[in-house]
């Protein structure tokens, strides 16, 4: 296992000595005085269990750059950020992007530093155990039997492909590939969406079918994409188009997999609708939340789609129970990987990577609001239509309300 060392990054020499002294009371500490030195040190001497960095560093490489680099190279390493009071709000999106586990305002009390490092080391242990579980899945052994193939072999295939990031992803058709650029533009023009979507008659038909539902409050039937944009909003229509194009990219031969994916898409649409409604009630970005909620569980879709192919045939229902546990364990990482690969707006991979408690990182500002909305909406959608993954249980809305800060009556009213 990686030694439980801490890499401390602080450009102020006096503060560096003070902080290093407190960290050393808990575990071994290595210090760096700049961002570039920290990245070089991590590459030569790492990985480390914890990287604790000031955000404002000289020399062109910020603390956010350091922590983002560290997360990319070693996802189990825990990132702790420090900065002067008042600077957090200006850095909210950068902090969230770097997957920072905790933020400390400077100056920090000695006890807070020691407690933070102790808890960060425990978080590192938890993450390391999660990654070690991948090996355990691969070695499930001959006791895990199935008809025409062996579940242990399948889990081993999944684990290895996830570990080296070689899981084959469906290619996006031209329309799906062009949509992310439109979705990333908060001021996207109606004409751009209409022009792109109208090139695909099948997409237009399916998009209008979904738009003409009670869910979207359609009083009269929408007959063209322009009408849908006016009624639902341009970004909402683009998000629906993205969902339709993604859905047709996944066509597993296995009947159970097809059934799971059909329920998955219904759940996703319900979740997106509820999440955007909750976001609007909080005066947050309802359209951005809609798309992020629509795709937050995309990792499950990718893994369900890949499973029959890796198993070299269909799986009996009882074996899906074993596979679904592995899918649940790794779908957040896979979802982030896929959404970044497809260059979806940054909020989408960020939500996909960390939407199940206990959360791996602390989010601030608007991103925290979005995650709360998605967490609550996901539970509401599951209570409404039932779980779509084999072996999943219904969530307790009362507990979800307490965790997310929403009124229970509000969540029950969304059913």
DRENDO-1510 file (C-alpha; in Angstrom, 1 decimal, always signed):
<recs>
REC; n; res; u; v; w
REC; 1; UNK; +0.0; +0.0; +0.0 .
REC; 2; UNK; +1.1; +3.6; -0.6 .
REC; 3; UNK; +3.0; +5.0; +2.4 .
REC; 4; UNK; +0.8; +7.4; +4.3 .
REC; 5; UNK; +2.8; +10.5; +3.5 .
REC; 6; UNK; +1.6; +14.0; +3.0 .
REC; 7; UNK; +2.9; +16.4; +0.4 .
REC; 8; UNK; +2.6; +19.9; +1.7 .
REC; 9; UNK; +2.7; +22.8; -0.8 .
REC; 10; UNK; +3.1; +26.3; +0.5 .
REC; 11; UNK; +5.2; +29.2; -0.9 .
REC; 12; UNK; +5.5; +31.2; +2.3 .
REC; 13; UNK; +8.5; +29.8; +4.1 .
REC; 14; UNK; +7.3; +30.6; +7.6 .
REC; 15; UNK; +3.9; +29.1; +7.1 .
REC; 16; UNK; +5.4; +26.1; +5.4 .
REC; 17; UNK; +7.5; +25.4; +8.6 .
REC; 18; UNK; +4.5; +25.9; +10.9 .
REC; 19; UNK; +2.2; +23.7; +8.8 .
REC; 20; UNK; +4.8; +21.0; +8.3 .
REC; 21; UNK; +5.4; +20.8; +12.1 .
REC; 22; UNK; +1.7; +20.2; +12.7 .
REC; 23; UNK; +1.4; +17.6; +9.9 .
REC; 24; UNK; +4.5; +15.8; +11.2 .
REC; 25; UNK; +2.7; +15.2; +14.5 .
REC; 26; UNK; +0.3; +13.0; +12.6 .
REC; 27; UNK; +2.4; +11.4; +9.8 .
REC; 28; UNK; +5.4; +11.8; +7.5 .
REC; 29; UNK; +5.4; +15.1; +5.6 .
REC; 30; UNK; +7.3; +16.2; +2.4 .
REC; 31; UNK; +7.3; +19.9; +1.5 .
REC; 32; UNK; +7.3; +21.9; -1.7 .
REC; 33; UNK; +7.6; +25.6; -2.2 .
REC; 34; UNK; +5.9; +26.0; -5.5 .
REC; 35; UNK; +3.4; +24.3; -7.8 .
REC; 36; UNK; +6.0; +23.1; -10.3 .
REC; 37; UNK; +8.1; +21.7; -7.6 .
REC; 38; UNK; +5.1; +19.9; -6.1 .
REC; 39; UNK; +4.2; +18.3; -9.4 .
REC; 40; UNK; +7.8; +17.2; -10.0 .
REC; 41; UNK; +8.1; +15.9; -6.5 .
REC; 42; UNK; +4.8; +13.9; -6.8 .
REC; 43; UNK; +6.1; +12.4; -10.1 .
REC; 44; UNK; +9.5; +11.4; -8.6 .
REC; 45; UNK; +8.6; +10.5; -5.0 .
REC; 46; UNK; +4.8; +9.8; -5.1 .
REC; 47; UNK; +2.2; +8.8; -4.9 .
REC; 48; UNK; +1.2; +10.4; -1.6 .
REC; 49; UNK; -1.8; +9.7; +0.6 .
REC; 50; UNK; -2.6; +13.4; +0.9 .
REC; 51; UNK; -1.6; +16.5; -1.0 .
REC; 52; UNK; -2.3; +19.7; +1.0 .
REC; 53; UNK; -1.8; +22.8; -1.1 .
REC; 54; UNK; -2.2; +26.5; -0.9 .
REC; 55; UNK; -4.3; +27.6; -3.9 .
REC; 56; UNK; -2.4; +30.8; -4.6 .
REC; 57; UNK; +1.1; +29.9; -5.6 .
REC; 58; UNK; +3.6; +31.9; -7.7 .
REC; 59; UNK; +5.2; +30.8; -10.9 .
REC; 60; UNK; +2.2; +30.1; -13.1 .
REC; 61; UNK; +1.3; +26.7; -11.5 .
REC; 62; UNK; -1.5; +27.2; -9.0 .
REC; 63; UNK; -2.6; +24.9; -6.2 .
REC; 64; UNK; -5.7; +24.0; -8.3 .
REC; 65; UNK; -3.3; +22.9; -11.1 .
REC; 66; UNK; -1.3; +20.8; -8.6 .
REC; 67; UNK; -4.5; +19.1; -7.2 .
REC; 68; UNK; -6.0; +18.5; -10.6 .
REC; 69; UNK; -2.8; +16.9; -11.8 .
REC; 70; UNK; -2.6; +14.8; -8.6 .
REC; 71; UNK; -6.1; +13.6; -9.0 .
REC; 72; UNK; -5.5; +12.6; -12.6 .
REC; 73; UNK; -2.4; +10.6; -11.7 .
REC; 74; UNK; -3.6; +9.1; -8.5 .
REC; 75; UNK; -7.4; +9.3; -7.9 .
REC; 76; UNK; -7.1; +7.7; -4.4 .
REC; 77; UNK; -4.8; +10.6; -3.2 .
REC; 78; UNK; -6.8; +13.0; -1.1 .
REC; 79; UNK; -6.6; +16.7; -2.0 .
REC; 80; UNK; -6.8; +19.4; +0.7 .
REC; 81; UNK; -6.8; +23.1; -0.3 .
REC; 82; UNK; -5.9; +26.1; +1.7 .
REC; 83; UNK; -6.4; +29.8; +1.0 .
REC; 84; UNK; -7.1; +33.1; +2.6 .
REC; 85; UNK; -10.6; +34.0; +3.7 .
REC; 86; UNK; -12.8; +35.6; +1.0 .
REC; 87; UNK; -11.1; +33.9; -1.9 .
REC; 88; UNK; -13.2; +30.7; -2.0 .
REC; 89; UNK; -16.1; +32.2; -3.9 .
REC; 90; UNK; -13.9; +33.3; -6.8 .
REC; 91; UNK; -12.5; +29.8; -7.1 .
REC; 92; UNK; -15.6; +27.7; -6.7 .
REC; 93; UNK; -15.5; +26.0; -10.2 .
REC; 94; UNK; -11.8; +25.5; -10.1 .
REC; 95; UNK; -11.9; +23.9; -6.7 .
REC; 96; UNK; -14.7; +21.6; -7.8 .
REC; 97; UNK; -12.9; +20.7; -11.0 .
REC; 98; UNK; -9.7; +19.7; -9.0 .
REC; 99; UNK; -11.8; +17.2; -6.9 .
REC; 100; UNK; -10.7; +18.9; -3.7 .
REC; 101; UNK; -11.8; +16.8; -0.7 .
REC; 102; UNK; -11.7; +19.7; +1.9 .
REC; 103; UNK; -11.1; +23.4; +1.9 .
REC; 104; UNK; -9.4; +25.1; +4.8 .
REC; 105; UNK; -9.4; +28.9; +5.4 .
REC; 106; UNK; -6.1; +30.3; +6.4 .
REC; 107; UNK; -4.9; +30.9; +9.1 .
REC; 108; UNK; -5.7; +27.4; +10.4 .
REC; 109; UNK; -5.7; +26.4; +14.0 .
REC; 110; UNK; -3.2; +23.7; +14.9 .
REC; 111; UNK; -5.9; +21.3; +16.0 .
REC; 112; UNK; -7.8; +21.8; +12.8 .
REC; 113; UNK; -4.7; +20.9; +10.7 .
REC; 114; UNK; -4.1; +17.7; +12.7 .
REC; 115; UNK; -7.7; +16.6; +12.6 .
REC; 116; UNK; -8.0; +17.3; +8.9 .
REC; 117; UNK; -4.9; +15.3; +8.1 .
REC; 118; UNK; -6.1; +12.4; +10.4 .
REC; 119; UNK; -9.5; +12.4; +8.6 .
REC; 120; UNK; -7.8; +12.7; +5.2 .
REC; 121; UNK; -5.6; +9.7; +5.9 .
REC; 122; UNK; -8.7; +7.7; +6.7 .
REC; 123; UNK; -10.3; +8.9; +3.5 .
REC; 124; UNK; -7.2; +7.7; +1.6 .
REC; 125; UNK; -7.6; +4.3; +3.3 .
REC; 126; UNK; -11.3; +4.1; +2.2 .
REC; 127; UNK; -10.4; +5.0; -1.4 .
REC; 128; UNK; -7.6; +2.5; -1.5 .
REC; 129; UNK; -9.8; -0.3; -0.2 .
REC; 130; UNK; -12.3; +0.6; -2.9 .
REC; 131; UNK; -9.7; +0.2; -5.6 .
REC; 132; UNK; -8.4; -3.0; -4.0 .
REC; 133; UNK; -11.9; -4.4; -4.3 .
REC; 134; UNK; -11.4; -4.3; -8.1 .
REC; 135; UNK; -8.8; -7.1; -7.7 .
REC; 136; UNK; -11.1; -9.0; -5.4 .
REC; 137; UNK; -13.9; -8.8; -8.0 .
REC; 138; UNK; -11.5; -10.2; -10.6 .
REC; 139; UNK; -10.6; -13.1; -8.3 .
REC; 140; UNK; -14.2; -14.0; -7.4 .
REC; 141; UNK; -13.2; -17.6; -8.0 .
REC; 142; UNK; -14.9; -20.7; -9.3 .
REC; 143; UNK; -17.7; -20.5; -6.8 .
REC; 144; UNK; -19.3; -17.7; -8.9 .
REC; 145; UNK; -20.8; -19.9; -11.6 .
REC; 146; UNK; -23.1; -19.2; -14.6 .
REC; 147; UNK; -24.4; -21.2; -17.5 .
REC; 148; UNK; -22.2; -20.5; -20.5 .
REC; 149; UNK; -19.5; -18.4; -18.9 .
REC; 150; UNK; -17.9; -17.6; -15.6 .
REC; 151; UNK; -18.9; -14.5; -13.6 .
REC; 152; UNK; -15.4; -14.2; -12.2 .
REC; 153; UNK; -14.0; -14.1; -15.7 .
REC; 154; UNK; -16.5; -11.4; -16.6 .
REC; 155; UNK; -15.7; -9.3; -13.6 .
REC; 156; UNK; -12.1; -9.7; -14.3 .
REC; 157; UNK; -12.6; -8.4; -17.8 .
REC; 158; UNK; -14.6; -5.4; -16.5 .
REC; 159; UNK; -12.1; -4.7; -13.8 .
REC; 160; UNK; -9.0; -4.8; -16.1 .
REC; 161; UNK; -10.6; -2.6; -18.7 .
REC; 162; UNK; -11.7; -0.1; -16.1 .
REC; 163; UNK; -8.3; -0.1; -14.5 .
REC; 164; UNK; -6.4; +0.7; -17.7 .
REC; 165; UNK; -9.2; +2.8; -19.2 .
REC; 166; UNK; -9.6; +0.6; -22.3 .
REC; 167; UNK; -13.3; -0.1; -22.1 .
REC; 168; UNK; -14.6; +0.4; -25.6 .
REC; 169; UNK; -17.0; +3.2; -25.9 .
REC; 170; UNK; -19.8; +3.6; -28.5 .
REC; 171; UNK; -19.0; +6.1; -31.2 .
REC; 172; UNK; -21.2; +9.1; -31.3 .
REC; 173; UNK; -23.1; +9.8; -34.5 .
REC; 174; UNK; -22.4; +13.3; -36.1 .
REC; 175; UNK; -25.4; +14.9; -34.5 .
REC; 176; UNK; -24.5; +13.7; -31.0 .
REC; 177; UNK; -20.9; +14.7; -31.5 .
REC; 178; UNK; -21.9; +18.3; -32.4 .
REC; 179; UNK; -24.5; +18.8; -29.6 .
REC; 180; UNK; -22.0; +19.3; -26.7 .
REC; 181; UNK; -20.7; +22.5; -28.2 .
REC; 182; UNK; -24.3; +23.8; -28.3 .
REC; 183; UNK; -25.0; +22.6; -24.8 .
REC; 184; UNK; -21.9; +24.4; -23.5 .
REC; 185; UNK; -23.2; +27.7; -24.8 .
REC; 186; UNK; -25.6; +29.3; -22.3 .
REC; 187; UNK; -26.8; +31.7; -25.1 .
REC; 188; UNK; -27.2; +29.1; -27.8 .
REC; 189; UNK; -29.4; +30.3; -30.6 .
REC; 190; UNK; -32.7; +28.6; -31.5 .
REC; 191; UNK; -31.7; +28.5; -35.1 .
REC; 192; UNK; -28.5; +26.5; -34.4 .
REC; 193; UNK; -30.4; +23.8; -32.5 .
REC; 194; UNK; -33.2; +23.6; -35.1 .
REC; 195; UNK; -30.7; +23.4; -38.0 .
REC; 196; UNK; -28.6; +20.6; -36.4 .
REC; 197; UNK; -31.5; +18.5; -35.0 .
REC; 198; UNK; -33.6; +18.8; -38.2 .
REC; 199; UNK; -31.0; +17.0; -40.2 .
REC; 200; UNK; -32.0; +13.8; -38.5 .
REC; 201; UNK; -35.7; +12.9; -39.1 .
REC; 202; UNK; -35.6; +10.0; -36.7 .
REC; 203; UNK; -34.2; +12.2; -34.0 .
REC; 204; UNK; -36.9; +14.9; -34.7 .
REC; 205; UNK; -39.7; +12.3; -34.3 .
REC; 206; UNK; -38.4; +10.9; -31.0 .
REC; 207; UNK; -37.6; +14.3; -29.6 .
REC; 208; UNK; -41.1; +15.6; -30.3 .
REC; 209; UNK; -42.6; +12.4; -28.9 .
REC; 210; UNK; -40.8; +13.1; -25.6 .
REC; 211; UNK; -41.6; +16.8; -25.7 .
REC; 212; UNK; -45.3; +16.2; -26.2 .
REC; 213; UNK; -45.8; +14.7; -22.7 .
REC; 214; UNK; -47.6; +15.8; -19.6 .
REC; 215; UNK; -44.1; +16.0; -17.9 .
REC; 216; UNK; -43.3; +19.1; -20.0 .
REC; 217; UNK; -46.7; +20.7; -19.6 .
REC; 218; UNK; -47.7; +20.4; -23.3 .
REC; 219; UNK; -51.2; +21.7; -23.7 .
REC; 220; UNK; -51.2; +21.6; -27.4 .
REC; 221; UNK; -49.1; +19.3; -29.6 .
REC; 222; UNK; -45.7; +20.5; -30.7 .
REC; 223; UNK; -45.1; +19.7; -34.4 .
REC; 224; UNK; -41.6; +21.0; -35.1 .
REC; 225; UNK; -38.3; +21.6; -33.3 .
REC; 226; UNK; -38.7; +25.4; -33.4 .
REC; 227; UNK; -42.0; +25.1; -31.5 .
REC; 228; UNK; -40.3; +22.8; -29.0 .
REC; 229; UNK; -37.5; +25.3; -28.4 .
REC; 230; UNK; -40.0; +28.1; -27.8 .
REC; 231; UNK; -42.0; +25.9; -25.4 .
REC; 232; UNK; -39.3; +24.1; -23.5 .
REC; 233; UNK; -36.3; +26.3; -24.0 .
REC; 234; UNK; -33.4; +25.9; -26.4 .
REC; 235; UNK; -31.0; +24.3; -24.0 .
REC; 236; UNK; -33.6; +21.8; -22.8 .
REC; 237; UNK; -34.4; +20.7; -26.3 .
REC; 238; UNK; -30.6; +20.3; -27.0 .
REC; 239; UNK; -30.4; +18.2; -23.8 .
REC; 240; UNK; -33.3; +16.0; -24.9 .
REC; 241; UNK; -31.7; +15.6; -28.3 .
REC; 242; UNK; -28.4; +14.6; -26.7 .
REC; 243; UNK; -30.2; +11.9; -24.6 .
REC; 244; UNK; -32.0; +10.5; -27.7 .
REC; 245; UNK; -28.8; +10.3; -29.7 .
REC; 246; UNK; -26.9; +8.6; -26.8 .
REC; 247; UNK; -29.8; +6.1; -26.2 .
REC; 248; UNK; -29.6; +4.8; -29.8 .
REC; 249; UNK; -25.8; +4.4; -29.5 .
REC; 250; UNK; -26.4; +1.6; -26.9 .
REC; 251; UNK; -28.0; -1.5; -28.3 .
REC; 252; UNK; -27.0; -4.6; -26.3 .
REC; 253; UNK; -28.1; -8.0; -27.6 .
REC; 254; UNK; -28.9; -9.3; -24.1 .
REC; 255; UNK; -32.6; -9.0; -23.3 .
REC; 256; UNK; -32.1; -8.2; -19.6 .
REC; 257; UNK; -29.6; -5.6; -20.5 .
REC; 258; UNK; -32.1; -4.0; -23.0 .
REC; 259; UNK; -34.7; -4.0; -20.3 .
REC; 260; UNK; -32.4; -2.4; -17.8 .
REC; 261; UNK; -31.5; +0.3; -20.3 .
REC; 262; UNK; -35.1; +1.0; -21.2 .
REC; 263; UNK; -35.9; +1.6; -17.5 .
REC; 264; UNK; -32.7; +3.5; -17.1 .
REC; 265; UNK; -33.7; +6.1; -19.7 .
REC; 266; UNK; -37.1; +6.5; -18.2 .
REC; 267; UNK; -35.5; +7.0; -14.8 .
REC; 268; UNK; -33.0; +9.5; -16.3 .
REC; 269; UNK; -35.8; +11.7; -17.8 .
REC; 270; UNK; -37.8; +11.6; -14.6 .
REC; 271; UNK; -34.7; +12.5; -12.6 .
REC; 272; UNK; -33.7; +15.3; -14.9 .
REC; 273; UNK; -37.2; +16.8; -14.7 .
REC; 274; UNK; -37.4; +16.7; -10.9 .
REC; 275; UNK; -33.8; +18.0; -10.5 .
REC; 276; UNK; -34.4; +21.0; -12.8 .
REC; 277; UNK; -37.6; +21.8; -10.9 .
REC; 278; UNK; -35.8; +21.7; -7.6 .
REC; 279; UNK; -33.0; +23.8; -9.1 .
REC; 280; UNK; -35.5; +26.4; -10.4 .
REC; 281; UNK; -37.1; +26.6; -6.9 .
REC; 282; UNK; -33.6; +27.5; -5.6 .
REC; 283; UNK; -33.0; +30.0; -8.4 .
REC; 284; UNK; -30.2; +27.9; -9.7 .
REC; 285; UNK; -29.3; +26.9; -13.3 .
REC; 286; UNK; -32.3; +24.6; -14.1 .
REC; 287; UNK; -31.2; +23.8; -17.7 .
REC; 288; UNK; -27.6; +22.9; -16.7 .
REC; 289; UNK; -29.0; +20.8; -13.9 .
REC; 290; UNK; -31.4; +19.1; -16.3 .
REC; 291; UNK; -28.6; +17.9; -18.5 .
REC; 292; UNK; -26.3; +16.9; -15.6 .
REC; 293; UNK; -29.1; +14.9; -14.0 .
REC; 294; UNK; -30.0; +13.3; -17.3 .
REC; 295; UNK; -26.5; +11.9; -17.7 .
REC; 296; UNK; -25.2; +11.5; -14.1 .
REC; 297; UNK; -25.6; +7.7; -14.1 .
REC; 298; UNK; -24.2; +7.3; -17.6 .
REC; 299; UNK; -21.5; +5.0; -16.3 .
REC; 300; UNK; -24.1; +2.4; -15.5 .
REC; 301; UNK; -25.4; +2.5; -19.0 .
REC; 302; UNK; -21.9; +2.1; -20.5 .
REC; 303; UNK; -21.2; -0.9; -18.2 .
REC; 304; UNK; -24.6; -2.6; -18.7 .
REC; 305; UNK; -24.1; -2.2; -22.4 .
REC; 306; UNK; -20.6; -3.7; -22.3 .
REC; 307; UNK; -21.3; -6.6; -20.0 .
REC; 308; UNK; -23.0; -9.1; -22.5 .
REC; 309; UNK; -20.2; -8.5; -25.0 .
REC; 310; UNK; -17.5; -9.2; -22.3 .
REC; 311; UNK; -19.4; -12.2; -21.2 .
REC; 312; UNK; -19.5; -13.5; -24.7 .
REC; 313; UNK; -23.2; -14.1; -24.5 .
REC; 314; UNK; -26.3; -13.4; -22.5 .
REC; 315; UNK; -26.3; -13.6; -18.7 .
REC; 316; UNK; -29.0; -15.3; -16.6 .
REC; 317; UNK; -30.9; -13.0; -14.3 .
REC; 318; UNK; -29.2; -14.3; -11.1 .
REC; 319; UNK; -25.8; -13.4; -12.5 .
REC; 320; UNK; -26.9; -9.8; -13.1 .
REC; 321; UNK; -27.2; -9.4; -9.4 .
REC; 322; UNK; -23.4; -10.0; -9.0 .
REC; 323; UNK; -22.5; -7.9; -12.0 .
REC; 324; UNK; -24.7; -5.0; -10.9 .
REC; 325; UNK; -22.8; -4.7; -7.6 .
REC; 326; UNK; -19.6; -4.1; -9.6 .
REC; 327; UNK; -21.3; -1.7; -11.9 .
REC; 328; UNK; -22.6; +0.3; -9.0 .
REC; 329; UNK; -19.1; +0.4; -7.5 .
REC; 330; UNK; -17.4; +1.8; -10.6 .
REC; 331; UNK; -20.1; +3.6; -12.5 .
REC; 332; UNK; -19.1; +7.1; -11.2 .
REC; 333; UNK; -15.6; +6.8; -12.5 .
REC; 334; UNK; -16.7; +5.4; -15.8 .
REC; 335; UNK; -19.3; +8.0; -16.2 .
REC; 336; UNK; -16.8; +10.8; -15.7 .
REC; 337; UNK; -14.4; +9.1; -18.1 .
REC; 338; UNK; -17.0; +8.8; -20.8 .
REC; 339; UNK; -18.5; +12.3; -20.5 .
REC; 340; UNK; -15.0; +13.9; -20.6 .
REC; 341; UNK; -14.2; +11.7; -23.6 .
REC; 342; UNK; -17.3; +13.0; -25.4 .
REC; 343; UNK; -16.5; +16.6; -24.3 .
REC; 344; UNK; -19.9; +17.2; -22.6 .
REC; 345; UNK; -20.1; +20.5; -20.5 .
REC; 346; UNK; -17.9; +20.3; -17.4 .
REC; 347; UNK; -20.8; +20.1; -15.0 .
REC; 348; UNK; -21.8; +16.7; -16.4 .
REC; 349; UNK; -18.6; +14.8; -15.7 .
REC; 350; UNK; -18.3; +16.6; -12.4 .
REC; 351; UNK; -21.7; +15.4; -11.3 .
REC; 352; UNK; -21.2; +11.9; -12.7 .
REC; 353; UNK; -18.0; +11.4; -10.8 .
REC; 354; UNK; -19.3; +12.0; -7.3 .
REC; 355; UNK; -23.1; +11.9; -6.8 .
REC; 356; UNK; -23.5; +9.1; -4.2 .
REC; 357; UNK; -22.8; +9.7; -0.5 .
REC; 358; UNK; -20.4; +9.4; +1.2 .
REC; 359; UNK; -19.1; +12.0; -1.3 .
REC; 360; UNK; -15.4; +11.8; -2.2 .
REC; 361; UNK; -15.1; +15.6; -2.5 .
REC; 362; UNK; -16.7; +18.7; -1.0 .
REC; 363; UNK; -18.4; +20.9; -3.6 .
REC; 364; UNK; -19.1; +24.6; -3.1 .
REC; 365; UNK; -21.5; +27.2; -4.5 .
REC; 366; UNK; -23.7; +26.3; -7.5 .
REC; 367; UNK; -22.1; +22.9; -8.0 .
REC; 368; UNK; -23.1; +21.9; -4.5 .
REC; 369; UNK; -26.7; +23.0; -5.2 .
REC; 370; UNK; -26.7; +20.9; -8.4 .
REC; 371; UNK; -25.5; +17.8; -6.6 .
REC; 372; UNK; -28.2; +18.2; -3.9 .
REC; 373; UNK; -30.8; +18.5; -6.6 .
REC; 374; UNK; -29.6; +15.4; -8.4 .
REC; 375; UNK; -29.3; +13.3; -5.3 .
REC; 376; UNK; -32.9; +14.2; -4.2 .
REC; 377; UNK; -34.3; +13.8; -7.8 .
REC; 378; UNK; -32.6; +10.4; -8.2 .
REC; 379; UNK; -34.3; +9.2; -5.1 .
REC; 380; UNK; -37.7; +10.6; -6.2 .
REC; 381; UNK; -37.4; +9.0; -9.6 .
REC; 382; UNK; -36.6; +5.6; -8.1 .
REC; 383; UNK; -39.5; +5.8; -5.7 .
REC; 384; UNK; -41.8; +6.8; -8.6 .
REC; 385; UNK; -40.8; +4.1; -11.1 .
REC; 386; UNK; -38.8; +1.6; -9.0 .
REC; 387; UNK; -35.1; +0.7; -9.3 .
REC; 388; UNK; -33.8; -0.2; -12.7 .
REC; 389; UNK; -30.7; -2.1; -11.6 .
REC; 390; UNK; -31.1; -5.7; -10.4 .
REC; 391; UNK; -30.8; -5.9; -6.6 .
REC; 392; UNK; -31.3; -2.2; -6.0 .
REC; 393; UNK; -33.4; -1.1; -3.1 .
REC; 394; UNK; -35.9; +1.8; -2.9 .
REC; 395; UNK; -34.5; +4.9; -1.2 .
REC; 396; UNK; -36.0; +6.4; +2.0 .
REC; 397; UNK; -37.3; +9.8; +1.0 .
REC; 398; UNK; -37.4; +11.1; +4.6 .
REC; 399; UNK; -33.6; +10.3; +4.9 .
REC; 400; UNK; -32.9; +11.9; +1.5 .
REC; 401; UNK; -34.8; +15.0; +2.5 .
REC; 402; UNK; -32.7; +15.3; +5.6 .
REC; 403; UNK; -29.4; +14.8; +3.7 .
REC; 404; UNK; -30.2; +17.2; +0.9 .
REC; 405; UNK; -32.0; +19.9; +2.9 .
REC; 406; UNK; -35.2; +19.7; +0.9 .
REC; 407; UNK; -38.6; +19.6; +2.6 .
REC; 408; UNK; -40.1; +16.1; +2.5 .
REC; 409; UNK; -43.4; +17.4; +1.2 .
REC; 410; UNK; -41.5; +19.0; -1.7 .
REC; 411; UNK; -40.0; +15.7; -2.7 .
REC; 412; UNK; -43.2; +13.7; -2.2 .
REC; 413; UNK; -45.0; +16.4; -4.3 .
REC; 414; UNK; -42.6; +15.7; -7.2 .
REC; 415; UNK; -43.7; +12.1; -7.5 .
</recs>
